[in-house]
Amino acid sequence: MTRKTATIKEMPKPANGGERADEVRRVIYERALALFETKGFAGTSMNEIASACGVSKPAIYHYFRNKSHLLETLYADITRNFFDAIQNIAFDTGGPEERLRRLIRYQSLYNISHRRFLTVFWRERHVIEQEDRRSLAEREREFEGWVRKILVDGCAAGIFREVEVDVATFGILGMLSAVHRWSPYVGQSPETVAETLSDMIVRGLLREPGGGASVP
């Protein structure tokens, strides 16, 4: 259920200006996302976002230079902790099998919990300005590299069977990138979905019993 947010004018003014700025951005994000869901990115104007937030359009421009910047900034804020966590998993000291399981579970739960935003983002990302798209693409290449690292480590250690690493990397990412779309329809908890995907993917990569790795 979407949390109801007050308009910016209705918000109390805390002593800490930084906290208020964060809260204002949260209100703008929530109202803009709701409009993007119902009207589409192109069909939503900055005037409508300002009206939904209870402020003038110049007040919105104080935080975001345009709609593209708003969507890109929302993506950056939502994914900042996600990318940090995935990088930590990729370079952790645990074995490749354990790291891959953790990564799959983490991304599955993350994507499911951010289903509303990801639905809008993947539908509308083509309208993001070229410079912002370039920044997003660079971040995504880093992410792909972390997944690839775990697979390479697993193959080198004889834990994973020999596979085309790029195919496996993009196959895993393609599966995980869609989990938020279908997970509401399978009648299972996010935790069960995450665990099922993790087990299915990792078992498909492990060597056969006796081939260098044990299958749990």
MIPALO-946750 format. One record per residue: residue number from 0; x, z, y of N, C-alpha, C in turn. Coordinates in steps of 0.02 Angstrom, whole numbers, plus 50000, padded with zeros to 5 digits. Atoms other than C-alpha are relative to their C-alpha. Layout:
<atoms>
+-----+-------+-------+-------+-------+-------+-------+-------+-------+-------+
:  nr :    nu :    nw :    nv :   cau :   caw :   cav :    cu :    cw :    cv :
+-----+-------+-------+-------+-------+-------+-------+-------+-------+-------+
: NUM :     X :     Z :     Y :     X :     Z :     Y :     X :     Z :     Y :
...
+-----+-------+-------+-------+-------+-------+-------+-------+-------+-------+
</atoms>
This chain:
<atoms>
+-----+-------+-------+-------+-------+-------+-------+-------+-------+-------+
:  nr :    nu :    nw :    nv :   cau :   caw :   cav :    cu :    cw :    cv :
+-----+-------+-------+-------+-------+-------+-------+-------+-------+-------+
:   0 : 50042 : 50000 : 49940 : 50000 : 50000 : 50000 : 50044 : 50000 : 50062 :
:   1 : 49962 : 50004 : 49938 : 50065 : 49955 : 50173 : 49990 : 50063 : 50041 :
:   2 : 50007 : 49942 : 49959 : 50103 : 50106 : 50278 : 49976 : 49981 : 50070 :
:   3 : 50028 : 50014 : 49934 : 50001 : 50109 : 50439 : 50050 : 50023 : 50053 :
:   4 : 49953 : 49983 : 49947 : 50112 : 50107 : 50592 : 49965 : 50000 : 50067 :
:   5 : 50027 : 49998 : 49933 : 50070 : 50156 : 50769 : 50029 : 49943 : 50041 :
:   6 : 49970 : 50048 : 49954 : 50094 : 50033 : 50910 : 50057 : 50035 : 50036 :
:   7 : 49942 : 49971 : 49966 : 50252 : 50058 : 51011 : 49979 : 50046 : 50057 :
:   8 : 50024 : 49958 : 49945 : 50154 : 50127 : 51158 : 49974 : 50068 : 49975 :
:   9 : 50027 : 49938 : 50027 : 50076 : 50258 : 51045 : 50053 : 50047 : 49973 :
:  10 : 49947 : 49960 : 50029 : 50243 : 50321 : 50983 : 50023 : 50055 : 50048 :
:  11 : 49971 : 49949 : 49957 : 50306 : 50488 : 51049 : 50072 : 49981 : 50018 :
:  12 : 49933 : 50016 : 49978 : 50469 : 50479 : 51144 : 50048 : 50057 : 49982 :
:  13 : 49953 : 49947 : 50019 : 50603 : 50580 : 51053 : 50058 : 50005 : 50049 :
:  14 : 49943 : 49990 : 49955 : 50753 : 50651 : 51143 : 50056 : 49951 : 49985 :
:  15 : 49947 : 50045 : 50022 : 50869 : 50538 : 51043 : 49979 : 49928 : 50010 :
:  16 : 50018 : 50069 : 49987 : 50860 : 50362 : 51114 : 50014 : 49954 : 49942 :
:  17 : 49984 : 50042 : 50058 : 50945 : 50288 : 50960 : 49947 : 50004 : 49947 :
:  18 : 50053 : 49992 : 50050 : 50811 : 50360 : 50846 : 49938 : 49961 : 50022 :
:  19 : 50058 : 50037 : 49977 : 50675 : 50285 : 50955 : 50010 : 49925 : 49991 :
:  20 : 49987 : 50071 : 50009 : 50759 : 50115 : 50952 : 49990 : 49979 : 49928 :
:  21 : 50009 : 50015 : 50071 : 50763 : 50120 : 50762 : 49926 : 49999 : 49982 :
:  22 : 50072 : 49997 : 50015 : 50580 : 50169 : 50757 : 49963 : 49941 : 50030 :
:  23 : 50030 : 50058 : 49968 : 50533 : 50031 : 50879 : 50012 : 49937 : 49957 :
:  24 : 49986 : 50057 : 50043 : 50621 : 49903 : 50770 : 49959 : 50001 : 49936 :
:  25 : 50041 : 49994 : 50061 : 50529 : 49970 : 50618 : 49929 : 49976 : 50013 :
:  26 : 50068 : 50022 : 49982 : 50362 : 49944 : 50706 : 49998 : 49924 : 50008 :
:  27 : 49998 : 50073 : 49990 : 50411 : 49768 : 50758 : 50006 : 49964 : 49932 :
:  28 : 49992 : 50030 : 50066 : 50469 : 49727 : 50581 : 49933 : 50000 : 49962 :
:  29 : 50062 : 49993 : 50039 : 50307 : 49791 : 50503 : 49945 : 49954 : 50026 :
:  30 : 50053 : 50042 : 49971 : 50191 : 49703 : 50624 : 50016 : 49925 : 49993 :
:  31 : 49981 : 50070 : 50007 : 50289 : 49540 : 50620 : 49992 : 49977 : 49927 :
:  32 : 50006 : 50018 : 50070 : 50296 : 49541 : 50430 : 49927 : 49989 : 49980 :
:  33 : 50070 : 50008 : 50015 : 50108 : 49565 : 50420 : 49973 : 49933 : 50027 :
:  34 : 50021 : 50064 : 49971 : 50082 : 49416 : 50535 : 50030 : 49941 : 49962 :
:  35 : 49969 : 50054 : 50038 : 50206 : 49308 : 50440 : 49965 : 49990 : 49933 :
:  36 : 50035 : 50004 : 50065 : 50114 : 49348 : 50278 : 49935 : 49961 : 50007 :
:  37 : 50067 : 50028 : 49994 : 49945 : 49294 : 50345 : 49999 : 49933 : 50037 :
:  38 : 50001 : 50061 : 49959 : 49986 : 49158 : 50473 : 50059 : 49954 : 49988 :
:  39 : 49940 : 50040 : 50009 : 50155 : 49096 : 50416 : 50048 : 50010 : 50058 :
:  40 : 49950 : 49990 : 49948 : 50316 : 49100 : 50514 : 49987 : 49954 : 50060 :
:  41 : 50010 : 50048 : 49946 : 50284 : 48942 : 50614 : 49935 : 50013 : 50037 :
:  42 : 50064 : 49988 : 49969 : 50104 : 48994 : 50648 : 49996 : 50064 : 50040 :
:  43 : 49999 : 49936 : 49964 : 50154 : 49161 : 50724 : 50042 : 49993 : 50063 :
:  44 : 49963 : 50004 : 49937 : 50205 : 49170 : 50906 : 50029 : 50068 : 50019 :
:  45 : 49972 : 49937 : 49975 : 50312 : 49301 : 50992 : 49947 : 50038 : 50040 :
:  46 : 50055 : 49967 : 49965 : 50159 : 49336 : 51100 : 49957 : 50040 : 49952 :
:  47 : 50041 : 49965 : 50049 : 50060 : 49382 : 50945 : 50036 : 50061 : 49972 :
:  48 : 49961 : 49942 : 50024 : 50200 : 49495 : 50882 : 49999 : 50055 : 50052 :
:  49 : 50001 : 49950 : 49946 : 50208 : 49581 : 51051 : 49932 : 50034 : 50004 :
:  50 : 50068 : 49972 : 49996 : 50019 : 49603 : 51055 : 49987 : 50048 : 49942 :
:  51 : 50010 : 49957 : 50058 : 50018 : 49676 : 50879 : 50039 : 50065 : 50006 :
:  52 : 49958 : 49940 : 49990 : 50154 : 49799 : 50931 : 49977 : 50040 : 50061 :
:  53 : 50025 : 49965 : 49942 : 50060 : 49847 : 51090 : 50047 : 50000 : 50059 :
:  54 : 49953 : 50005 : 49944 : 50196 : 49789 : 51211 : 49998 : 49929 : 50027 :
:  55 : 49994 : 50067 : 49972 : 50236 : 49639 : 51320 : 50052 : 49960 : 49962 :
:  56 : 49952 : 50042 : 50034 : 50333 : 49491 : 51256 : 50072 : 50014 : 50021 :
:  57 : 49932 : 49983 : 49981 : 50488 : 49534 : 51361 : 50027 : 50062 : 49963 :
:  58 : 49977 : 49941 : 50037 : 50494 : 49701 : 51269 : 50025 : 49981 : 49931 :
:  59 : 49976 : 50023 : 50065 : 50511 : 49609 : 51104 : 50067 : 49965 : 50007 :
:  60 : 49938 : 50036 : 49988 : 50647 : 49498 : 51176 : 50058 : 50048 : 50015 :
:  61 : 49947 : 49951 : 49989 : 50743 : 49656 : 51221 : 50036 : 50015 : 49934 :
:  62 : 49971 : 49985 : 50066 : 50772 : 49680 : 51033 : 50020 : 49938 : 49961 :
:  63 : 49988 : 50061 : 50039 : 50767 : 49502 : 50965 : 49996 : 49940 : 50046 :
:  64 : 49998 : 50057 : 49954 : 50813 : 49339 : 51050 : 49946 : 49949 : 49983 :
:  65 : 50054 : 50046 : 50020 : 50681 : 49241 : 50950 : 49976 : 50021 : 49930 :
:  66 : 50027 : 49983 : 50066 : 50582 : 49241 : 50787 : 50052 : 49994 : 49945 :
:  67 : 49949 : 50010 : 50050 : 50728 : 49174 : 50687 : 50047 : 50060 : 49998 :
:  68 : 49957 : 49941 : 49996 : 50837 : 49317 : 50747 : 49965 : 50061 : 49970 :
:  69 : 50038 : 49943 : 50028 : 50700 : 49441 : 50702 : 50001 : 49997 : 49924 :
:  70 : 50002 : 50005 : 50072 : 50685 : 49375 : 50524 : 50070 : 50011 : 49970 :
:  71 : 49932 : 49992 : 50025 : 50874 : 49367 : 50501 : 50022 : 50072 : 50005 :
:  72 : 49981 : 49930 : 49992 : 50897 : 49543 : 50569 : 49964 : 50044 : 49951 :
:  73 : 50038 : 49962 : 50050 : 50760 : 49610 : 50457 : 50032 : 49992 : 49932 :
:  74 : 49965 : 50012 : 50063 : 50847 : 49530 : 50309 : 50064 : 50041 : 49996 :
:  75 : 49937 : 49963 : 50000 : 51013 : 49607 : 50360 : 49989 : 50074 : 49992 :
:  76 : 50014 : 49928 : 50005 : 50937 : 49780 : 50380 : 49977 : 50019 : 49930 :
:  77 : 50028 : 49985 : 50066 : 50842 : 49774 : 50216 : 50052 : 49994 : 49945 :
:  78 : 49953 : 50013 : 50054 : 50988 : 49708 : 50114 : 50068 : 50035 : 50009 :
:  79 : 49934 : 49970 : 49989 : 51133 : 49806 : 50191 : 50019 : 50048 : 49944 :
:  80 : 49985 : 49952 : 50053 : 51124 : 49950 : 50067 : 50002 : 49966 : 49932 :
:  81 : 50002 : 50037 : 50063 : 51083 : 49828 : 49927 : 50068 : 49968 : 49985 :
:  82 : 49936 : 50034 : 50012 : 51243 : 49726 : 49948 : 50056 : 50050 : 49990 :
:  83 : 49949 : 49948 : 50010 : 51349 : 49883 : 49965 : 49996 : 50028 : 49929 :
:  84 : 50009 : 49972 : 50067 : 51275 : 49951 : 49803 : 50024 : 49951 : 49946 :
:  85 : 49980 : 50051 : 50049 : 51301 : 49787 : 49708 : 50076 : 49992 : 49999 :
:  86 : 49926 : 50005 : 49998 : 51482 : 49775 : 49767 : 50032 : 50059 : 49965 :
:  87 : 49972 : 49941 : 50033 : 51515 : 49953 : 49710 : 49993 : 49995 : 49924 :
:  88 : 50010 : 50008 : 50072 : 51441 : 49914 : 49539 : 50050 : 49950 : 49972 :
:  89 : 49955 : 50053 : 50025 : 51546 : 49755 : 49521 : 50071 : 50024 : 49993 :
:  90 : 49931 : 49977 : 50000 : 51709 : 49846 : 49559 : 50008 : 50070 : 49971 :
:  91 : 49996 : 49934 : 50030 : 51669 : 50008 : 49469 : 50047 : 49999 : 49940 :
:  92 : 49953 : 49995 : 50056 : 51780 : 50072 : 49329 : 49964 : 49995 : 49933 :
:  93 : 50036 : 50005 : 50063 : 51643 : 50061 : 49198 : 50012 : 49933 : 49966 :
:  94 : 49991 : 50062 : 50036 : 51646 : 49928 : 49064 : 49953 : 49945 : 50024 :
:  95 : 50042 : 50056 : 49976 : 51573 : 49754 : 49097 : 49928 : 50003 : 49977 :
:  96 : 50069 : 49996 : 50024 : 51421 : 49782 : 48987 : 49960 : 50051 : 50040 :
:  97 : 50035 : 49947 : 49963 : 51375 : 49944 : 49075 : 49989 : 49979 : 50073 :
:  98 : 50007 : 50022 : 49930 : 51406 : 49868 : 49248 : 49946 : 49947 : 50007 :
:  99 : 50050 : 50052 : 49996 : 51299 : 49716 : 49211 : 49930 : 50029 : 49991 :
: 100 : 50065 : 49967 : 50008 : 51157 : 49825 : 49148 : 49979 : 50034 : 50065 :
: 101 : 50015 : 49965 : 49938 : 51166 : 49931 : 49306 : 49980 : 49951 : 50055 :
: 102 : 50015 : 50050 : 49948 : 51169 : 49777 : 49418 : 49931 : 49971 : 49991 :
: 103 : 50065 : 50031 : 50013 : 51018 : 49698 : 49334 : 49944 : 50050 : 50015 :
: 104 : 50052 : 49950 : 49986 : 50918 : 49859 : 49340 : 49992 : 50013 : 50074 :
: 105 : 50003 : 49985 : 49928 : 50964 : 49892 : 49521 : 49966 : 49943 : 50037 :
: 106 : 50030 : 50055 : 49963 : 50920 : 49718 : 49582 : 49927 : 49991 : 49983 :
: 107 : 50070 : 50007 : 50019 : 50759 : 49712 : 49483 : 49956 : 50050 : 50038 :
: 108 : 50039 : 49948 : 49965 : 50697 : 49877 : 49556 : 49999 : 49987 : 50075 :
: 109 : 49996 : 50014 : 49928 : 50756 : 49829 : 49729 : 49953 : 49943 : 50019 :
: 110 : 50042 : 50057 : 49983 : 50670 : 49660 : 49728 : 49926 : 50016 : 49994 :
: 111 : 50071 : 49981 : 50009 : 50507 : 49733 : 49662 : 49977 : 50043 : 50058 :
: 112 : 50020 : 49955 : 49947 : 50506 : 49869 : 49795 : 49996 : 49965 : 50068 :
: 113 : 50002 : 50037 : 49937 : 50534 : 49739 : 49933 : 49963 : 49934 : 49992 :
: 114 : 50036 : 50062 : 50017 : 50410 : 49612 : 49865 : 49970 : 49966 : 50061 :
: 115 : 50032 : 50031 : 49941 : 50317 : 49585 : 50030 : 50050 : 49962 : 50042 :
: 116 : 49951 : 50034 : 49958 : 50472 : 49545 : 50129 : 50030 : 49940 : 49964 :
: 117 : 49967 : 50056 : 50035 : 50553 : 49436 : 49995 : 49953 : 49940 : 49993 :
: 118 : 50048 : 50055 : 50004 : 50393 : 49333 : 49975 : 50001 : 49960 : 50065 :
: 119 : 49998 : 50033 : 49935 : 50395 : 49295 : 50161 : 50068 : 49967 : 50011 :
: 120 : 49933 : 50026 : 49985 : 50583 : 49272 : 50172 : 50015 : 49936 : 49962 :
: 121 : 49984 : 50060 : 50039 : 50601 : 49146 : 50030 : 49954 : 49942 : 50019 :
: 122 : 50045 : 50053 : 49979 : 50451 : 49049 : 50095 : 50022 : 49972 : 50068 :
: 123 : 49988 : 50020 : 49930 : 50514 : 49043 : 50274 : 50074 : 49993 : 50019 :
: 124 : 49930 : 49999 : 49981 : 50704 : 49049 : 50267 : 50025 : 49933 : 50026 :
: 125 : 49978 : 50066 : 49976 : 50717 : 48862 : 50299 : 49994 : 49993 : 50076 :
: 126 : 50009 : 50005 : 49928 : 50662 : 48894 : 50479 : 50051 : 50042 : 50038 :
: 127 : 49949 : 49960 : 49966 : 50805 : 49015 : 50515 : 50051 : 49954 : 50031 :
: 128 : 49951 : 50042 : 49964 : 50929 : 48945 : 50640 : 50063 : 49989 : 49959 :
: 129 : 49944 : 50021 : 50041 : 51080 : 48856 : 50570 : 50056 : 50053 : 49998 :
: 130 : 49946 : 49950 : 49999 : 51206 : 48988 : 50626 : 49982 : 50060 : 49958 :
: 131 : 50022 : 49943 : 50040 : 51103 : 49126 : 50547 : 49998 : 49982 : 49926 :
: 132 : 50000 : 50021 : 50070 : 51081 : 49025 : 50387 : 50070 : 49999 : 49972 :
: 133 : 49930 : 50001 : 50023 : 51269 : 49004 : 50377 : 50023 : 50071 : 49983 :
: 134 : 49981 : 49930 : 50012 : 51292 : 49192 : 50390 : 49968 : 50025 : 49935 :
: 135 : 50034 : 49980 : 50061 : 51162 : 49220 : 50254 : 50033 : 49969 : 49939 :
: 136 : 49970 : 50035 : 50057 : 51243 : 49091 : 50141 : 50067 : 50031 : 49982 :
: 137 : 49935 : 49968 : 50014 : 51414 : 49174 : 50158 : 49990 : 50066 : 49963 :
: 138 : 50014 : 49937 : 50033 : 51340 : 49341 : 50108 : 49977 : 49988 : 49928 :
: 139 : 50024 : 50015 : 50067 : 51253 : 49264 : 49959 : 50055 : 49975 : 49955 :
: 140 : 49943 : 50021 : 50040 : 51415 : 49181 : 49901 : 50041 : 50060 : 49977 :
: 141 : 49966 : 49939 : 50020 : 51496 : 49352 : 49902 : 49964 : 50033 : 49941 :
: 142 : 50040 : 49969 : 50052 : 51354 : 49420 : 49796 : 50009 : 49963 : 49934 :
: 143 : 49989 : 50039 : 50060 : 51371 : 49278 : 49672 : 50068 : 50014 : 49970 :
: 144 : 49933 : 49985 : 50024 : 51556 : 49316 : 49661 : 50005 : 50067 : 49964 :
: 145 : 49999 : 49935 : 50033 : 51522 : 49497 : 49613 : 49969 : 49996 : 49930 :
: 146 : 50030 : 50010 : 50066 : 51407 : 49445 : 49471 : 50049 : 49962 : 49955 :
: 147 : 49952 : 50040 : 50038 : 51534 : 49316 : 49416 : 50059 : 50044 : 49976 :
: 148 : 49945 : 49956 : 50018 : 51671 : 49449 : 49415 : 49984 : 50041 : 49937 :
: 149 : 50019 : 49961 : 50058 : 51576 : 49557 : 49291 : 50000 : 49957 : 49937 :
: 150 : 50002 : 50045 : 50057 : 51549 : 49408 : 49176 : 50071 : 49981 : 49978 :
: 151 : 49930 : 50018 : 50016 : 51732 : 49356 : 49186 : 50035 : 50059 : 49967 :
: 152 : 49970 : 49941 : 50030 : 51787 : 49534 : 49150 : 49977 : 50010 : 49928 :
: 153 : 50027 : 49991 : 50067 : 51671 : 49542 : 49000 : 50025 : 49949 : 49950 :
: 154 : 49973 : 50052 : 50044 : 51730 : 49377 : 48928 : 50073 : 50013 : 49984 :
: 155 : 49929 : 49987 : 50010 : 51913 : 49422 : 48954 : 50012 : 50058 : 49952 :
: 156 : 49993 : 49942 : 50043 : 51888 : 49588 : 48865 : 49972 : 49988 : 49930 :
: 157 : 50029 : 50015 : 50065 : 51801 : 49504 : 48718 : 49934 : 50035 : 49988 :
: 158 : 50065 : 49966 : 50006 : 51640 : 49601 : 48753 : 49944 : 49949 : 50003 :
: 159 : 50049 : 50054 : 49996 : 51541 : 49448 : 48806 : 50028 : 49940 : 49963 :
: 160 : 49979 : 50062 : 50032 : 51545 : 49288 : 48706 : 50021 : 49950 : 50053 :
: 161 : 49977 : 50051 : 49953 : 51626 : 49137 : 48786 : 49940 : 49960 : 50025 :
: 162 : 50056 : 50037 : 49970 : 51501 : 49059 : 48906 : 50026 : 49962 : 50060 :
: 163 : 49986 : 50032 : 49936 : 51502 : 48941 : 49053 : 49980 : 50051 : 50054 :
: 164 : 50012 : 49943 : 49956 : 51520 : 49079 : 49182 : 49955 : 49981 : 50059 :
: 165 : 50042 : 50020 : 49943 : 51444 : 48982 : 49327 : 49927 : 49991 : 49979 :
: 166 : 50068 : 50009 : 50025 : 51292 : 48934 : 49223 : 49968 : 50068 : 49988 :
: 167 : 50027 : 49933 : 50014 : 51270 : 49114 : 49166 : 49986 : 50038 : 50064 :
: 168 : 50009 : 49965 : 49936 : 51293 : 49180 : 49343 : 49936 : 49978 : 50035 :
: 169 : 50058 : 50024 : 49964 : 51162 : 49069 : 49421 : 49936 : 50008 : 49958 :
: 170 : 50059 : 49987 : 50042 : 51046 : 49088 : 49272 : 49975 : 50071 : 50009 :
: 171 : 50019 : 49930 : 49990 : 51048 : 49278 : 49292 : 49969 : 50009 : 50069 :
: 172 : 50024 : 49992 : 49931 : 51026 : 49268 : 49481 : 49933 : 49965 : 50010 :
: 173 : 50065 : 50035 : 49994 : 50885 : 49141 : 49464 : 49944 : 50041 : 49970 :
: 174 : 50051 : 49959 : 50032 : 50792 : 49255 : 49345 : 49983 : 50061 : 50044 :
: 175 : 50011 : 49940 : 49960 : 50815 : 49408 : 49456 : 49967 : 49984 : 50067 :
: 176 : 50027 : 50017 : 49934 : 50769 : 49317 : 49616 : 49925 : 49990 : 49998 :
: 177 : 50072 : 50013 : 50005 : 50594 : 49285 : 49549 : 49961 : 50060 : 49975 :
: 178 : 50034 : 49944 : 50033 : 50555 : 49457 : 49475 : 49945 : 50029 : 50045 :
: 179 : 50051 : 49971 : 49956 : 50459 : 49513 : 49630 : 49935 : 49960 : 49999 :
: 180 : 50060 : 50041 : 50000 : 50337 : 49368 : 49609 : 49955 : 50015 : 49940 :
: 181 : 50042 : 49994 : 50059 : 50280 : 49400 : 49432 : 49991 : 50072 : 49975 :
: 182 : 50002 : 49931 : 50027 : 50311 : 49586 : 49403 : 49932 : 50034 : 50010 :
: 183 : 50065 : 49966 : 49993 : 50141 : 49640 : 49475 : 49949 : 49980 : 49947 :
: 184 : 50050 : 50026 : 50045 : 50052 : 49540 : 49340 : 50012 : 50016 : 49926 :
: 185 : 49984 : 49988 : 50070 : 50134 : 49605 : 49181 : 49975 : 50068 : 49975 :
: 186 : 50029 : 49936 : 50021 : 50052 : 49777 : 49180 : 50051 : 50051 : 49978 :
: 187 : 49948 : 49952 : 50018 : 50217 : 49871 : 49165 : 50030 : 50029 : 50064 :
: 188 : 49968 : 49968 : 49942 : 50308 : 49991 : 49279 : 50063 : 49961 : 50020 :
: 189 : 49938 : 50032 : 49980 : 50454 : 49926 : 49383 : 50059 : 50020 : 49956 :
: 190 : 49945 : 49976 : 50042 : 50570 : 50033 : 49277 : 50001 : 49965 : 49932 :
: 191 : 50004 : 50035 : 50064 : 50508 : 49953 : 49116 : 50020 : 49927 : 50008 :
: 192 : 49981 : 50070 : 49988 : 50526 : 49778 : 49190 : 50076 : 49996 : 50007 :
: 193 : 49928 : 50001 : 49989 : 50704 : 49818 : 49248 : 50039 : 50010 : 49935 :
: 194 : 49965 : 49985 : 50063 : 50755 : 49891 : 49080 : 49993 : 49942 : 49951 :
: 195 : 50011 : 50057 : 50045 : 50678 : 49746 : 48983 : 50045 : 49941 : 50018 :
: 196 : 49957 : 50055 : 49978 : 50769 : 49615 : 49086 : 50073 : 50016 : 49986 :
: 197 : 49931 : 49981 : 50011 : 50932 : 49711 : 49076 : 50019 : 49993 : 49926 :
: 198 : 49986 : 50002 : 50072 : 50923 : 49726 : 48887 : 50001 : 49927 : 49975 :
: 199 : 50005 : 50070 : 50022 : 50871 : 49544 : 48862 : 50061 : 49960 : 50021 :
: 200 : 49944 : 50039 : 49974 : 51008 : 49472 : 48972 : 50065 : 50021 : 49968 :
: 201 : 49936 : 49976 : 50027 : 51150 : 49582 : 48910 : 50006 : 49985 : 49926 :
: 202 : 49997 : 50016 : 50071 : 51105 : 49561 : 48726 : 50015 : 49926 : 49989 :
: 203 : 49987 : 50071 : 50008 : 51110 : 49373 : 48752 : 50072 : 49982 : 50014 :
: 204 : 49930 : 50013 : 49984 : 51289 : 49386 : 48815 : 50049 : 50033 : 49952 :
: 205 : 49955 : 49964 : 50044 : 51363 : 49509 : 48689 : 50020 : 49957 : 49940 :
: 206 : 49978 : 50032 : 50062 : 51466 : 49446 : 48544 : 49958 : 50026 : 49942 :
: 207 : 50035 : 49977 : 50060 : 51388 : 49456 : 48372 : 50034 : 50061 : 49973 :
: 208 : 49969 : 49941 : 50031 : 51417 : 49619 : 48278 : 50063 : 49981 : 49960 :
: 209 : 49937 : 50015 : 50033 : 51596 : 49623 : 48217 : 50043 : 49951 : 50038 :
: 210 : 49962 : 50049 : 49963 : 51651 : 49498 : 48349 : 50034 : 50028 : 50061 :
: 211 : 49963 : 49970 : 49944 : 51729 : 49622 : 48469 : 49959 : 50045 : 50042 :
: 212 : 50042 : 49954 : 49961 : 51580 : 49715 : 48539 : 49942 : 50022 : 49956 :
: 213 : 50057 : 49975 : 50038 : 51443 : 49821 : 48466 : 49936 : 49988 : 50039 :
: 214 : 50064 : 50013 : 49969 : 51263 : 49777 : 48502 : 49959 : 50064 : 49996 :
: 215 : 50038 : 49937 : 50003 : 51163 : 49933 : 48552 : 49932 : 49990 : 49967 :
+-----+-------+-------+-------+-------+-------+-------+-------+-------+-------+
</atoms>
